[in-house]
Amino acid sequence: QVQLVESGGGLVQAGGSLRLSCAASGSIFSINSMGWHRQAPGKQRDLVAVITSGGSTNYADSVKGRFTISRDNAKNTVYLQMNSLRPEDTAVYYCWEVVASKVYWGQGTQVTVSS
């Protein structure tokens, strides 16, 4: 059974930083693509960042240069380092993992950026 548990969310002032973590279990983590989406109130869930099993990354234009996705295969964990945070980054952040063409989601962690 694949499980994803996010942590690291919270309240931060604009310009600040947070690092989100997502611990995975129940899968062969190192061979799977991982990523983060986010969903603001009243809006759709949007892609933030992706990292493949080989370490290639891709980002939404809105976070390029500010966010960095990384993974530690020894710890079965993916990270999202978020710098220069803006109020518009406020959302629930969800990590996901692709296992045998199926996408599994975590429960989400709230990030709130105050102006």
QUILIN-V516274 format. One record per residue. N is the residue number from 0. RES is the residue in one small letter. SS is DSSP state (~ for helix, > for strand, _ for the rest). PHI is phi in degrees with one decimal (none if undefined). OMEGA is omega in radians with two decimals (NA if undefined). Layout:
# QUILIN-V516274
((N	RES	SS	PHI	OMEGA) (N	RES	SS	PHI	OMEGA))
This chain:
# QUILIN-V516274
((0	q	_	none	-3.13) (1	v	_	-80.3	3.08) (2	q	>	-133.1	3.11) (3	l	>	-128.1	-3.12) (4	v	>	-127.6	3.13) (5	e	>	-89.6	3.04) (6	s	>	-155.5	3.05) (7	g	_	104.6	3.11) (8	g	_	-72.0	3.12) (9	g	>	162.5	-3.13) (10	l	>	-104.7	-3.13) (11	v	>	-143.2	3.08) (12	q	>	-78.7	3.09) (13	a	_	-55.7	-3.07) (14	g	_	92.1	-3.12) (15	g	_	-84.5	-3.07) (16	s	_	-133.0	2.99) (17	l	>	-143.4	3.01) (18	r	>	-124.2	3.08) (19	l	>	-92.0	3.07) (20	s	>	-124.7	3.09) (21	c	>	-138.9	-3.13) (22	a	>	-94.1	-3.09) (23	a	>	-107.9	3.05) (24	s	>	-146.5	3.08) (25	g	_	85.8	3.14) (26	s	_	-142.9	3.01) (27	i	_	-86.3	-2.93) (28	f	~	-51.8	-2.96) (29	s	~	-65.7	-3.09) (30	i	~	-100.1	-3.02) (31	n	_	-108.8	2.99) (32	s	_	-74.8	-3.14) (33	m	>	-129.7	3.09) (34	g	>	-169.3	3.10) (35	w	>	-130.5	2.92) (36	h	>	-118.1	3.01) (37	r	>	-144.2	-3.13) (38	q	>	-138.1	3.07) (39	a	_	-87.8	-3.13) (40	p	_	-56.4	3.09) (41	g	_	77.3	-3.11) (42	k	_	-121.8	3.12) (43	q	_	-76.8	3.10) (44	r	>	-80.9	-3.05) (45	d	>	-116.9	3.09) (46	l	>	-67.7	3.07) (47	v	>	-108.8	-3.06) (48	a	>	-158.9	-3.14) (49	v	>	-134.6	2.99) (50	i	>	-136.2	-3.12) (51	t	_	-85.1	3.11) (52	s	_	-62.5	3.13) (53	g	_	-85.8	3.10) (54	g	_	94.8	3.05) (55	s	_	-69.5	-3.08) (56	t	>	-126.4	3.07) (57	n	>	-148.2	-3.04) (58	y	>	-133.9	2.94) (59	a	_	-66.2	-3.11) (60	d	_	-57.2	-3.05) (61	s	_	-68.5	-3.10) (62	v	_	-117.6	-3.13) (63	k	_	-57.1	-3.13) (64	g	_	84.1	3.14) (65	r	_	-116.1	-3.10) (66	f	>	-108.4	3.08) (67	t	>	-135.4	3.06) (68	i	>	-98.6	3.12) (69	s	>	-149.6	-3.13) (70	r	>	-142.5	3.05) (71	d	>	-123.4	-3.07) (72	n	_	-66.8	3.11) (73	a	_	-67.8	-3.13) (74	k	_	-106.0	-3.10) (75	n	_	51.2	-3.03) (76	t	>	-134.3	3.01) (77	v	>	-114.6	-3.08) (78	y	>	-121.8	2.98) (79	l	>	-133.0	3.07) (80	q	>	-86.7	-3.07) (81	m	>	-117.7	3.12) (82	n	_	-115.3	3.12) (83	s	_	48.6	-3.08) (84	l	_	-65.2	-3.12) (85	r	_	-122.1	3.10) (86	p	~	-55.3	-3.13) (87	e	~	-72.1	3.03) (88	d	~	-83.1	3.12) (89	t	_	-61.8	-3.08) (90	a	>	-178.0	2.89) (91	v	>	-89.1	-3.11) (92	y	>	-103.4	-3.11) (93	y	>	-118.2	2.98) (94	c	>	-95.0	3.14) (95	w	>	-146.8	3.14) (96	e	>	-140.8	3.08) (97	v	>	-96.7	-3.14) (98	v	>	-124.1	3.14) (99	a	_	51.3	3.07) (100	s	_	70.3	3.08) (101	k	>	-111.2	-3.11) (102	v	>	-99.0	3.07) (103	y	>	-109.5	-3.08) (104	w	>	-117.7	2.95) (105	g	_	-82.3	-3.07) (106	q	_	-85.7	3.10) (107	g	_	96.5	3.08) (108	t	>	-138.0	-3.05) (109	q	>	-81.1	3.00) (110	v	>	-120.1	3.13) (111	t	>	-124.2	-3.13) (112	v	>	-112.8	-3.13) (113	s	>	-92.8	-3.11) (114	s	_	-89.2	NA))
